[in-house]
């Protein structure tokens, strides 16, 4: 059985998104000298910590 390289109690997920959004995330992460993964974790953690409800809508 393989172990997660980050450690016990973690889980790896993958997502697909439009290229425009992925490029924007990459640009923002690079500007902060972060990996895309770490940048996304920070953004998501800040949203979760805020307690704000996510409103979903279709474009």
PyMOL commands that set and color helices and strands:
alter all, ss='L'
color gray80, all
select helices_A, chain A and resi 19-31+36-50
alter helices_A, ss='H'
color red, helices_A
deselect
rebuild
show_as cartoon
